Structures are given as C-alpha cells and as structure tokens.
C-alpha cells in the first residue's frame, strides 16, 4: 500500500489494526545520504586507532553526526501475521512517503550518489515533497508548544500598523474617560484582520479591566469588527482562561496535523518484534527524526531505544552469524533474500490480502515498503531454515540469542542493546606508541616476486647506462632463482 497525505488518515487505521494482529513488523528506510563525512585513507586509519579502546562509542558518535544532517525520505513497514488455518504468513506492506512539517524549518544534506541511485530506481522526488505525509518529532512538538506559550497572540513591527493601532487606542482612552460600567462595549472597525488581531492583543495587555476580541469578520468587504468590553476582575479572568484554552486547543489541532506520520511510529512501538536488515542506521534515524536528537552517549541511546522498542532483530546479524552453516556468501538484502527465499531453502508461504497486492512483482526494489517486505520474508524463511522448522511459524524462543543485537559494519562485535559490547584491543605492534606513530607499522617481509616487481618499477629512476645494466643483470639473476 502506497501512502501519501491524501490517504494517510485512512491508512493509519489500517496500519494500526495490522500491527496489533502481527507476530512481527519489518521496517526499512530510504535516506538522503549515508554519511556527511567523506574521509581520506589516513583519516580512516586514524579513526580506527582512536576507536581501539571504545570502538562502539566512537562509531556511534560519527553516525550521530551524520544522522542529524540527513533526511528520511520513505519509511517502509510490513506487519506479518500468522494464519494458522492456511499455515502461512499474511504480509501487509506499507510504503509511507514522508516529508518534514514546515512548522520548524529543517535544513538537510543530501548525497549526489544517493539521489542518482534512487532516481535510477524510479524514486519519485515530486511525490515526496508534494504529497509526503508531514511529521514532527516529540521534541519539536514540545518546542512549538513552549514557543506558543511564551509568545503573544500576534506581534507587529510595521510602522504604519503601529501608528494606526495607537490611534485606535486613543479612542479607547477617550471612551474610558467616561468610566463605563461593567458590561459596556465599544466596537471598532478595521479593514485589515491582522491589525484587528494586534489591537485585540494590545487591549488585553494594556488595560486590566478590558478585554477585546473580533466579533465580526467580512473578508469580501474587508470589514473586521473588534468588540472591546469592560469586565469585573472575575469575569475578565474567566474570559482570559477561555481565550488561553482556545489558543491551546488551536495549537493542538495544528500539531495533530503536523505530527502526521509520527503517529505511525507510536503505533509501531507497540509491535511485538521489530525487524530490520543492517538496521543500525535505521534505528538512529528513527529515534532522531521522531523522538528527540540523539544523545551523546551510546549507552543512553540504547536505554532510551529499548524503552520504546524492547525487542528487535537484525536479519543481517543473524545471516552473518550463520554464513558457514547456511553456505551464504554475501549478506546484502538482495543476496540474503535470494539465498533464503528461493528453493531449496525457502519453505514459508507468504500471502497478500486484498489491498496489499502492490508487491506481487519485483519492480519495486529500493522502495522502502518493498524492502521491508523482503526483510520480513528473510526472517521467516531464514528462521525456519536454521532452526529446522521448515514451513512453520517462527519460534520466538529459538530466536532469542539474536534478539537486540544489531550488525555494525567494520566491527567484530554487534551492537548489544541488552548490555555492553566486548571491547576490542589495540594491535600489539601499535601499543604504547603516540597516535600518529601507530599509523606506521613494521613492513611485512616481501616475497621474491614482490622484490622483482619493485626493481622493475625502479627503471624510471635510472639515469645512467651503467646503472641500467646493473639493474638488468640483477633482475635476470633473480628470474633464474625463481625458476
């Protein structure tokens, strides 16, 4: 099911029902890039050595920096429900096209190679911007609430507006000189609603016994009537309380629209098991975009992630651990899917209910909803294969050793959401040396063929005939030895 702003509210109800009935939910994201820190070889080597004592924390810090500057462009979810009668899984894939709400203006980076790759795979950038479901994180929603609470109803800096409003305030002062009784009213007409709103706010701020609000608006004839009323203290306070409640409700109504897709994340947090493939970046982006900025410490992130998503499985981690047992060569999503979801290893039947037939063909690779569907297929078939339960429902107990572990590229140990990772030691040859010197390791002994290659390369530096003759003779002698 492809979801845009037009069908979001209807799809949200369907999504909530699908997650509630599911055994697990697979998810996948499409980003505007993978990293914002291009590095030289020397810098990469330096980072490796800096990570020697706390590799996981520094790896997290590098990704945290990139994630904060990149954008989620699609969010795919696929709940899988076991049908006992048919002995098969029912897959309901959702492909959410999303784009940040403009209430808080976001500036993001993008990778040229990523955009080109997505374009080649028929990614619709116009749909993302023009029809994408808006979203706000919990943090951003709180920022907007606080901003609304601390600000006036409206403000102005235009001189012509100020002058006009001051003229009207003078008329109010003249009216008050007659000491109007409580309940007396004064109507003032404006041709500009903006000025009417500012005037109403100024009345409330300046006069302790008066209130004001727009009593009538006629946009066609440019006529907006502000009614100023004299009230006793208790009546005025009741009026102000009502005004605050209306403003808060209006803000919440606006936020309800702006929050948009985040409602799906709140639903997703109620899933029994969340499944991803190579999901570390997906986790970081999900937390950063829908909850709050990523914390500085990895341990704090793990704790806060588990509070929302207590059980996750990374199919790349499971596949990596079982490569030799399952004869798997590569653990990319397409390779893992081809290995476990086709004969002879495939054994799980997966069906689409009405309304979810979009992925009956294979033409949607790298669409987030389709990749989420592939991820769920991998888990179902791979779990059946490695636990010898072919054609059967996933046994949660047998998968427990893989729960809350996430594959980390370039690391020997996975991310452990349930505890601490195993520290990786500094290479013995580099121990005790200054950081810069650790980059230079003792050279490895060269094989004779390497020596011969090195001497061949030295020809370009030979400047005399005698030197050239000497090098040639040495090379011929070496060739005889190698024979």
C-alpha positions as CSV (number, residue, x, y, z in Angstrom):
1,X,0.0,0.0,0.0
2,X,1.5,3.3,-1.1
3,X,0.6,6.0,1.4
4,X,0.6,9.8,0.8
5,X,-1.0,12.7,2.5
6,X,-4.2,12.1,0.6
7,X,-4.9,8.6,2.0
8,X,-2.9,8.8,5.3
9,X,-5.7,9.0,7.8
10,X,-7.5,6.0,6.3
11,X,-4.2,4.1,6.0
12,X,-3.3,4.9,9.7
13,X,-6.3,3.0,10.9
14,X,-5.5,0.0,8.7
15,X,-1.8,0.2,9.8
16,X,-2.8,0.2,13.5
17,X,-5.0,-2.9,13.0
18,X,-2.3,-4.7,11.1
19,X,0.4,-4.1,13.7
20,X,-2.0,-5.2,16.5
21,X,-2.5,-8.5,14.8
22,X,1.0,-9.1,13.7
23,X,3.7,-11.5,15.0
24,X,6.4,-9.1,13.9
25,X,6.8,-5.9,11.9
26,X,9.7,-5.5,9.4
27,X,10.8,-2.0,8.5
28,X,13.2,-0.2,6.2
29,X,14.1,3.4,5.5
30,X,15.4,5.4,2.5
31,X,17.7,8.3,3.3
32,X,19.0,11.4,1.6
33,X,22.5,10.0,2.1
34,X,24.5,7.6,4.3
35,X,27.3,9.9,5.6
36,X,28.2,13.5,5.7
37,X,31.8,13.0,6.5
38,X,33.9,12.0,3.5
39,X,37.3,10.8,4.8
40,X,40.8,10.3,3.4
41,X,42.5,7.0,3.9
42,X,44.8,8.4,6.5
43,X,41.8,9.8,8.5
44,X,40.0,6.5,8.3
45,X,43.1,4.7,9.7
46,X,43.4,7.3,12.4
47,X,39.8,6.8,13.4
48,X,40.3,3.0,13.5
49,X,43.1,3.5,16.0
50,X,41.2,6.1,18.1
51,X,38.4,3.5,18.4
52,X,40.7,0.9,19.7
53,X,39.5,1.2,23.3
54,X,35.9,2.3,22.7
55,X,35.2,1.5,19.1
56,X,31.4,1.3,19.5
57,X,31.1,4.7,21.2
58,X,33.2,6.5,18.5
59,X,31.4,4.6,15.7
60,X,28.1,5.8,17.2
61,X,29.4,9.4,17.5
62,X,30.4,9.5,13.8
63,X,27.0,8.2,12.7
64,X,25.2,10.5,15.2
65,X,26.8,13.5,13.5
66,X,25.7,12.4,10.0
67,X,22.2,11.3,11.0
68,X,21.4,14.8,12.4
69,X,22.1,16.3,9.0
70,X,20.3,13.8,6.7
71,X,16.6,13.1,5.9
72,X,14.3,10.1,5.9
73,X,12.5,10.2,2.5
74,X,10.5,7.0,2.8
75,X,9.5,4.8,5.7
76,X,8.5,1.2,4.9
77,X,6.7,-1.1,7.3
78,X,5.4,-4.6,6.8
79,X,3.4,-6.4,9.6
80,X,3.4,-10.2,9.3
81,X,0.5,-12.1,10.7
82,X,0.5,-15.9,11.0
83,X,-2.6,-17.6,9.6
84,X,-2.9,-20.9,11.4
85,X,-5.6,-22.3,9.1
86,X,-3.6,-21.7,5.9
87,X,-0.2,-22.3,7.6
88,X,1.2,-19.1,6.0
89,X,2.1,-15.5,6.9
90,X,-0.1,-12.7,5.8
91,X,2.0,-9.7,4.8
92,X,0.6,-6.2,4.7
93,X,3.4,-3.8,3.4
94,X,3.0,0.0,3.8
95,X,5.2,2.4,1.9
96,X,4.9,5.8,3.6
97,X,6.1,8.8,1.6
98,X,7.0,11.4,4.2
99,X,8.5,14.9,4.4
100,X,9.2,17.1,7.4
101,X,6.5,19.6,8.5
102,X,7.4,23.2,7.8
103,X,6.4,24.4,11.3
104,X,10.1,24.0,12.2
105,X,12.1,24.7,9.1
106,X,14.7,21.9,8.5
107,X,17.9,22.2,6.6
108,X,19.3,18.8,5.4
109,X,22.1,17.4,3.4
110,X,21.9,15.0,0.5
111,X,24.3,12.8,-1.3
112,X,24.6,13.2,-5.1
113,X,25.3,9.4,-5.5
114,X,22.3,8.5,-3.3
115,X,19.9,10.7,-5.2
116,X,21.2,9.4,-8.5
117,X,20.8,5.8,-7.2
118,X,17.3,6.4,-6.1
119,X,16.4,8.2,-9.3
120,X,17.6,5.2,-11.3
121,X,15.4,3.0,-9.2
122,X,12.3,5.3,-10.0
123,X,12.1,7.1,-6.7
124,X,9.5,9.9,-7.1
125,X,11.0,13.0,-5.5
126,X,8.0,15.1,-6.5
127,X,5.7,12.8,-4.6
128,X,8.0,13.0,-1.5
129,X,7.8,16.8,-1.4
130,X,4.3,17.5,-2.8
131,X,2.4,14.6,-1.3
132,X,4.6,13.4,1.5
133,X,2.9,12.9,5.0
134,X,4.3,15.6,7.3
135,X,5.9,14.7,10.6
136,X,7.2,16.3,13.8
137,X,9.3,14.6,16.5
138,X,8.2,14.6,20.1
139,X,11.0,17.1,20.8
140,X,9.9,19.5,18.0
141,X,6.3,19.4,19.1
142,X,7.3,20.4,22.6
143,X,9.4,23.3,21.2
144,X,6.3,24.6,19.3
145,X,4.1,24.3,22.4
146,X,6.6,26.2,24.5
147,X,7.1,28.8,21.8
148,X,3.3,29.3,21.6
149,X,3.0,29.6,25.4
150,X,5.8,32.2,25.7
151,X,4.7,34.4,22.8
152,X,1.9,36.9,22.3
153,X,-1.1,36.1,20.2
154,X,0.5,38.1,17.4
155,X,3.1,40.9,17.0
156,X,4.0,43.6,14.5
157,X,6.9,45.7,13.6
158,X,5.4,47.7,10.7
159,X,5.3,51.4,11.4
160,X,2.0,52.0,9.6
161,X,0.4,49.3,11.7
162,X,1.7,50.7,14.9
163,X,0.5,54.2,14.1
164,X,-3.0,53.0,13.2
165,X,-3.3,50.9,16.3
166,X,-2.1,53.8,18.5
167,X,-4.8,56.0,17.0
168,X,-7.4,53.4,17.9
169,X,-6.0,53.1,21.4
170,X,-6.5,56.8,21.9
171,X,-10.2,56.3,21.0
172,X,-10.4,53.6,23.7
173,X,-8.9,56.0,26.3
174,X,-11.5,58.6,25.4
175,X,-14.2,56.1,25.9
176,X,-12.8,55.0,29.3
177,X,-12.7,58.6,30.5
178,X,-16.5,58.4,30.9
179,X,-15.9,55.4,33.3
180,X,-18.0,52.8,31.5
181,X,-19.9,50.3,33.7
182,X,-19.0,46.6,33.7
183,X,-20.5,45.1,30.6
184,X,-20.2,48.2,28.4
185,X,-18.9,47.6,24.9
186,X,-17.1,49.6,22.2
187,X,-16.9,48.4,18.6
188,X,-14.0,49.5,16.4
189,X,-13.9,48.6,12.7
190,X,-10.7,47.6,10.9
191,X,-10.2,46.8,7.2
192,X,-7.2,44.6,8.0
193,X,-7.7,41.5,10.1
194,X,-4.0,41.5,11.1
195,X,-4.4,44.9,12.6
196,X,-7.6,43.8,14.4
197,X,-5.8,40.9,16.0
198,X,-2.9,43.1,17.1
199,X,-5.3,45.6,18.5
200,X,-7.2,43.0,20.5
201,X,-3.9,41.7,22.0
202,X,-2.8,45.3,22.9
203,X,-6.1,45.9,24.7
204,X,-5.6,42.8,26.9
205,X,-2.0,43.7,27.6
206,X,-2.6,47.4,28.4
207,X,-5.9,47.5,30.3
208,X,-6.6,45.5,33.4
209,X,-10.4,45.9,33.2
210,X,-10.9,45.4,29.5
211,X,-10.9,42.5,27.0
212,X,-11.2,42.5,23.3
213,X,-12.0,40.0,20.5
214,X,-13.1,40.0,16.9
215,X,-16.8,40.0,16.9
216,X,-17.4,40.1,13.2
217,X,-15.4,39.4,10.0
218,X,-16.4,40.1,6.5
219,X,-13.5,39.3,4.2
220,X,-15.3,40.2,1.0
221,X,-15.9,43.8,2.2
222,X,-12.7,44.0,4.2
223,X,-14.6,44.7,7.4
224,X,-13.4,43.3,10.8
225,X,-15.1,44.5,14.0
226,X,-13.3,44.3,17.3
227,X,-15.5,44.5,20.4
228,X,-13.9,46.0,23.5
229,X,-15.7,45.0,26.7
230,X,-15.4,46.3,30.3
231,X,-15.5,43.4,32.8
232,X,-15.1,42.9,36.5
233,X,-11.9,41.1,37.6
234,X,-13.5,37.7,38.0
235,X,-15.3,37.9,34.6
236,X,-12.1,39.1,32.9
237,X,-10.1,36.2,34.4
238,X,-12.7,33.7,33.2
239,X,-12.6,35.3,29.7
240,X,-8.7,35.1,29.6
241,X,-8.8,31.5,30.7
242,X,-11.2,30.7,28.0
243,X,-9.0,32.5,25.5
244,X,-6.0,30.5,26.6
245,X,-7.9,27.2,26.3
246,X,-9.0,28.1,22.8
247,X,-5.4,29.1,21.8
248,X,-4.0,25.8,23.3
249,X,-6.7,23.8,21.5
250,X,-6.0,25.6,18.2
251,X,-2.3,24.8,18.7
252,X,-3.0,21.1,19.4
253,X,-5.3,20.9,16.4
254,X,-2.5,22.3,14.3
255,X,0.1,20.0,15.9
256,X,-2.2,17.0,15.3
257,X,-1.9,17.6,11.5
258,X,1.8,18.5,11.7
259,X,2.7,15.4,13.8
260,X,1.3,13.3,10.9
261,X,3.4,10.2,10.3
262,X,4.8,10.2,13.8
263,X,1.5,8.6,14.8
264,X,2.6,5.5,12.9
265,X,5.9,5.4,14.9
266,X,3.8,5.5,18.1
267,X,1.8,2.6,16.7
268,X,5.0,0.8,15.7
269,X,6.3,1.0,19.3
270,X,3.5,-1.4,20.3
271,X,4.7,-4.1,18.0
272,X,5.8,-7.5,19.5
273,X,9.0,-7.6,17.5
274,X,10.7,-5.1,15.2
275,X,12.8,-6.5,12.4
276,X,15.3,-4.7,10.1
277,X,18.2,-5.6,7.9
278,X,21.5,-3.9,8.7
279,X,19.3,-1.7,10.9
280,X,21.7,0.4,12.9
281,X,21.3,3.5,10.8
282,X,17.5,2.9,10.6
283,X,17.4,2.9,14.4
284,X,19.4,6.1,14.7
285,X,17.3,7.9,12.1
286,X,14.0,6.7,13.6
287,X,15.0,8.0,17.1
288,X,16.4,11.3,15.8
289,X,13.5,12.2,13.5
290,X,10.5,11.0,15.6
291,X,11.6,11.3,19.2
292,X,14.4,13.7,20.0
293,X,18.0,14.4,19.0
294,X,20.3,11.5,19.6
295,X,22.1,11.6,23.0
296,X,25.9,11.9,23.1
297,X,26.4,8.6,24.8
298,X,25.7,5.3,23.1
299,X,24.6,3.6,26.4
300,X,22.0,6.3,26.8
301,X,20.7,5.8,23.3
302,X,20.4,2.0,23.8
303,X,18.5,2.5,27.1
304,X,16.1,5.0,25.5
305,X,15.6,2.9,22.4
306,X,14.7,-0.1,24.4
307,X,12.1,1.9,26.4
308,X,10.3,2.3,23.1
309,X,11.2,-0.8,21.1
310,X,12.0,-3.6,23.6
311,X,12.6,-6.4,21.1
312,X,14.4,-6.0,17.7
313,X,16.1,-8.5,15.4
314,X,18.6,-7.6,12.7
315,X,18.4,-10.2,9.9
316,X,21.9,-9.2,8.6
317,X,23.3,-10.0,12.1
318,X,21.5,-13.4,12.0
319,X,22.7,-14.1,8.5
320,X,26.3,-13.1,9.3
321,X,26.5,-15.4,12.2
322,X,25.1,-18.3,10.1
323,X,27.1,-17.8,6.9
324,X,29.1,-21.0,7.1
325,X,26.2,-23.1,8.3
326,X,23.9,-21.9,5.6
327,X,26.5,-21.5,2.8
328,X,25.7,-17.9,2.4
329,X,28.3,-15.8,0.6
330,X,27.0,-12.3,0.9
331,X,24.7,-10.7,3.5
332,X,23.3,-7.8,1.5
333,X,19.5,-7.6,1.4
334,X,19.1,-8.8,-2.2
335,X,21.7,-11.6,-1.8
336,X,20.2,-12.8,1.6
337,X,16.7,-12.7,0.1
338,X,17.8,-14.7,-3.0
339,X,19.6,-17.3,-0.7
340,X,16.8,-18.0,1.8
341,X,13.6,-17.1,-0.1
342,X,14.0,-19.3,-3.1
343,X,14.3,-23.1,-3.5
344,X,15.7,-25.1,-2.0
345,X,15.9,-23.2,1.3
346,X,12.5,-21.3,1.0
347,X,9.7,-23.1,2.9
348,X,7.4,-20.3,4.2
349,X,4.2,-19.4,2.4
350,X,3.5,-15.7,2.3
351,X,0.3,-14.1,1.0
352,X,-1.1,-10.6,0.4
353,X,-4.6,-9.8,1.5
354,X,-6.8,-7.5,-0.7
355,X,-5.5,-4.0,-0.9
356,X,-1.9,-5.1,-0.5
357,X,-1.0,-6.6,-3.9
358,X,1.4,-3.8,-4.9
359,X,4.5,-6.0,-4.5
360,X,3.4,-9.1,-6.3
361,X,6.0,-8.2,-8.9
362,X,9.7,-7.4,-8.3
363,X,9.8,-4.0,-9.9
364,X,9.9,-2.0,-6.7
365,X,13.5,-2.7,-5.4
366,X,14.7,0.1,-3.1
367,X,11.3,1.3,-2.4
368,X,11.1,1.3,1.4
369,X,7.9,-0.7,1.7
370,X,9.2,-3.4,-0.7
371,X,12.5,-3.7,1.1
372,X,10.6,-4.0,4.4
373,X,8.6,-6.8,2.9
374,X,11.8,-8.6,1.7
375,X,13.3,-8.2,5.2
376,X,10.3,-9.9,6.8
377,X,10.4,-12.7,4.2
378,X,14.1,-13.2,5.0
379,X,13.4,-13.5,8.7
380,X,10.5,-16.0,8.2
381,X,12.5,-18.3,5.8
382,X,15.9,-18.0,7.5
383,X,14.5,-18.7,10.9
384,X,12.7,-21.8,9.6
385,X,15.9,-23.0,7.9
386,X,18.4,-22.5,10.8
387,X,16.0,-23.9,13.4
388,X,14.9,-26.9,11.3
389,X,11.2,-25.8,11.4
390,X,10.6,-25.6,7.7
391,X,7.2,-24.3,6.8
392,X,6.3,-23.4,10.4
393,X,5.6,-20.3,12.4
394,X,8.7,-18.5,13.9
395,X,9.6,-19.9,17.2
396,X,10.4,-16.9,19.4
397,X,12.4,-18.9,21.9
398,X,14.8,-20.3,19.3
399,X,15.5,-16.7,18.0
400,X,16.2,-15.3,21.5
401,X,20.0,-15.4,21.1
402,X,19.7,-13.0,18.2
403,X,17.3,-10.5,19.8
404,X,18.5,-7.0,20.5
405,X,21.7,-7.3,18.5
406,X,22.4,-5.1,15.5
407,X,25.1,-5.7,12.9
408,X,27.8,-3.0,12.7
409,X,29.8,-2.6,9.6
410,X,33.6,-2.9,10.2
411,X,33.1,-4.2,13.8
412,X,33.7,-7.7,15.0
413,X,31.1,-7.4,17.7
414,X,27.4,-6.4,17.1
415,X,25.6,-3.6,18.9
416,X,24.2,-5.1,22.2
417,X,21.0,-3.4,23.3
418,X,20.9,-5.5,26.4
419,X,24.3,-4.7,27.8
420,X,27.8,-3.7,27.0
421,X,29.8,-4.6,23.9
422,X,33.0,-6.6,24.1
423,X,35.9,-4.1,23.8
424,X,38.4,-4.5,21.0
425,X,42.1,-4.1,21.9
426,X,44.8,-2.1,20.1
427,X,47.0,-4.0,17.7
428,X,50.1,-5.2,19.7
429,X,52.5,-3.6,17.2
430,X,50.9,-0.2,17.9
431,X,50.6,-0.4,21.7
432,X,52.4,2.3,23.6
433,X,53.1,4.5,20.6
434,X,51.8,8.0,20.0
435,X,48.7,8.1,17.9
436,X,50.4,9.4,14.8
437,X,53.1,6.8,15.0
438,X,50.6,4.0,15.3
439,X,49.7,4.5,11.7
440,X,53.2,3.3,10.7
441,X,53.6,-0.5,11.2
442,X,56.7,-2.6,10.6
443,X,56.8,-3.6,6.9
444,X,55.9,-7.2,6.1
445,X,58.7,-9.4,4.6
446,X,58.4,-9.2,0.8
447,X,58.2,-12.3,-1.3
448,X,60.8,-12.6,-4.2
449,X,58.1,-11.8,-6.7
450,X,57.4,-8.5,-4.9
451,X,61.2,-7.7,-5.0
452,X,61.3,-8.3,-8.7
453,X,58.2,-6.0,-9.1
454,X,59.9,-3.3,-7.0
455,X,63.1,-3.5,-9.1
456,X,61.1,-3.2,-12.3
457,X,59.5,0.0,-11.0
458,X,63.0,1.4,-10.3
459,X,63.7,1.6,-14.1
460,X,62.0,5.0,-14.2
461,X,64.6,6.5,-11.8
462,X,67.7,5.1,-13.6
463,X,69.8,7.9,-15.1
464,X,73.0,6.1,-16.4
465,X,73.7,3.2,-18.8
466,X,75.9,1.5,-16.2
467,X,73.1,1.7,-13.6
468,X,70.6,0.3,-16.0
469,X,72.9,-2.6,-16.9
470,X,73.4,-3.4,-13.2
471,X,69.7,-3.5,-12.6
472,X,69.0,-5.7,-15.6
473,X,71.7,-8.2,-14.5
474,X,70.3,-8.3,-11.0
475,X,66.8,-8.9,-12.4
476,X,68.0,-11.7,-14.7
477,X,69.7,-13.4,-11.8
478,X,66.5,-13.2,-9.7
479,X,64.5,-14.7,-12.5
480,X,66.9,-17.7,-12.6
481,X,66.4,-18.2,-8.8
482,X,62.7,-18.0,-9.2
483,X,62.8,-20.8,-11.8
